[in-house]
Amino acid sequence: MLFAARLLDGITGGNISVAQAYVTDVTVEADRGKAFGLIGAAFGLGFIIGPATGGLLADFGAHVPAFVAAIIKATSPGPVFYSQTRVGQSGTTFEFLKFRSMYCDSDSSVHEQYVVELINGSAKPTATDAEGNGVFHIVDDPRVTPIGRFIRKYSLDEIPQLVNVLRGDMSLVGPRPPLPYEAREYDAWQAQRLEVQSGITGVWQVIERNRVSFDEMTFQDLMYGMNRGLWVDLQLCLRTIPAALLGSGL
């Protein structure tokens, strides 16, 4: 958690107090990064579906989602894409897009039970990483396909969310949108993370993904909400690239 504070402290030039994030009467400023998110998403989709506009690099980018779609279709029955209702800014709901990483008709009850425990603070780490840090997510989730584990690890399942950004549902950077049954468990101070537009990446994804408690993750989201801006968003987007390439996520 303190490492997250130091990260944002460095990005914002020292204009952040760690104690700020515990203030419950938080006024989150307007979404100054929305234009940045729309431009970034448009560029990302152009990189993927418009290889003629960007030479070899864009041609490579076009092949990544095509390859992901092909292996999903070839290795498990069901659609390539997955749509799920999520809770966004101010509690509004929207259809959240992903490449499908789970078997169809999977039972979500185990995940729902663990998430409730995670939010109320009673969940224990389910494993430890190479550095001995506790990991807070369901290890060897039976709902996830073998290919699904791979695309989740490298965040490839998130690529379709660029469409959500263009629709205005999300931004490139911001708190991850919860499922409705997750949002129902929030305390008042935790619900303040929904005052900021949801994003594809953020502080949690860059440095401590699944290695902190839910309260610590919320702390990071509130810090981001009070210090967000184009420079912070750009820095977090840049830091997301090595985190995804190294597979330091799920």
N, C-alpha and C positions, 0 to 999 in steps of 0.2 A: 504494500500500500504506500509506504514512504517512497519507494522507488518510483511509483506512478506520480507521486507529488513532485519528485525531483525532475522527472521527465517534463511535466507540464511547466514547472518552474523554469527549466532551461529554454523551452520553446517560447514562453511568454516574456523572457527577459527578467525574470525575478518578480513579476508583478502579481504574485499569487501567494495567499496565506493558506497553509494547510487547514487552519482552523475555520476558514470560510466555508468549507464544504460541509461542516456540521450545522451551519445555520439553517433552521427549518423554514424561515420566511425568505425564500430565495426568489428574486425577480430575474427571470431568464430573459436576456435581450432578444430582439427580433432575429430572425434567421438570416444573418448576413452572409452565410455560406451557401445560400440556395443557388445563386447564380453560378458560383464555382462548381457546385454539384451537378447542375444541368450541363454546364460546358464539359465537365469531366466525363459525364455519362455519355454525352453525344460523341465525344472523342473516342471513348472506349468502344461504343457500338460501331462507330465508323472504322475503328481499327479491326474489329471482328468481322463485320459484314461488307466492308468496302476495301478489299485488298488492293484494288487498282489505284486507290488514292494514296497509298503509303508504301508502295514498293515491297521489298522482301519482308520487312518487319510486319507490316499489316497482313501480308500473305500468311506468315507464321501465326499471327493472332487469329486469323480466320480458321486455321486448322485445329486449334486447341478446342473450342467448343464443339466443332464437328466430331473430333475424336472422342470427346467425353460423351456426346450424344450416342455415338455408334457403340461404344462399349457398354453403356447402360442398356441399350436396346438388345444387345447381343447376349448379355449375361443374366438378365432377369426379366420376367414378363411384366408388362405394364407400360405406362407412358414414360417418355423421356423427361418431361417437365412435371413439377409438383407445385400445386397452388395451395396455400394455407392461409387461413384468416389470422392476421396479427393485429395488435393494438399499437397505433401510432401516436403522433403528437396530439395532445389534449384528449386522449382516449378514443379518437376516431379509429375505426377498423378499416383494413384494406386487405387485398389479396396479395400475399407475399410469394414471390416466384423463386424457385430453385430448380437445379437439376435434381431429379429423384435419386436419393441415396438409400432409401429404405424399401423393404418389400411392401407390396400393396396389401392393404387391409391389416396392417400391423396393429397390435394392441398397445395403446398409449398409456395404459393404467400405471405401469411401472415407472415410466417417465414422469407422469403427473404426481405420483406419490413422492418421488425423489425431489422434484422441484418444490413442492410444498414444504418439505423438510429443509431444503436449501434456503428458501426465502425466510422461514421462521427461525433459522439459525441452528436447527438440530441435526442437520446433515453432517456426516463425517466424510473426510476424503475417501474416495473409493480406490485410490492407488497413489503411488508416488512417481515423480518423474526422475530423470537421470541425476538431477541435483538434489533429490530428496524432498522436494516440495510436494505437498499434498495436491491431488488432482480432484476437482469437484465436477465430475460428470460420470455418467454410467459407462463403465468400462465394458468392452465386449457386448455392447447393446445388441440383443438378438434381432432387433428390427432392422438393423443396418446391413446392407449387402457387402460382400467383400470389396467390390468396386466402390461402393459407397464410402467405405472407410478410407480408401485412397483419395477420392475427390474431396472428402471432408478435410483430411489432413492438410491438403494443399489449397484448400478454400476454393476449389474449382466449382463446387456446387453453388457458389454465390454469384457466378457470372450473370445469370438471368436477372438479378436485382438491378442491373443497370437500366432495365426497362422500368422498374419501379421508380428509379430516380427521375427518369424522363417524364413519367406520369405525374410526378410531384408527391408521390406517397412517401418517399425517403430522400435523404441526401447521401452524398458519398461518405460523410463522416457524421457520427452521432451515436447515441445509445442504440443497442440492438432492440428491435421491437419484440415485445413478449407475446406469448400466446394468451388468449383470453383467460384461461384458467390460472395462468401465472399472475396476470395483472390483478385478478380478484383477491389474491393473497397479500398484496402490497399494503404496508402501513402508509400513513399519510406522507411521511418524509421520503419513503421509497418511491411513491407515486410521482414525486417531483421530477424524476428522470424522464417522465413522459411530457414534460413541458418543452423539451427540446426535440426537434424533428429527428426521427429515427435515421440511422445510417448503416452503411455496409461495413465500415470499419470504425475504429476508435481506439482510445487508450488501452482498454482491456484486451482488444484483439492484438495489439502491437507488442505488449510486454508481458502480460500475465494471464493469458487466456486459459480458462479452466483451472487456474492455480490460486485463485483467491475466493473467499466467501462471497455470498451475494451482497452483504452489506459493504464489503470492500469494493466490489464492482460498482455498486450504486454511488459510493463515495467518489470513485473515478468519474462517473457520468456527471455528477453534480459539479465537480471541479471543472470538467470540460465545458459544461453549460455556462459557467460564470466567466470563462476565459476564452471562449471560442471566437474565431475570426478567420479570415482568409489565410493568414500566415500559419496559425495553429493547424488548420485543416490541411494545408499543403504539406506541412511537416509530418503529420500523421499518415497522410496518403503515401508519402515517400518511405516512411518506416514500415508501412504495410508490405511493400514489395519483398524485402528480404525475409520478413516473417512468413509470408506465404511460400516463397521459394524454398525455404528451409524446412517447411512443414512443421512449424512450431505451434500449430494449432491443435485441433482435435486428434 
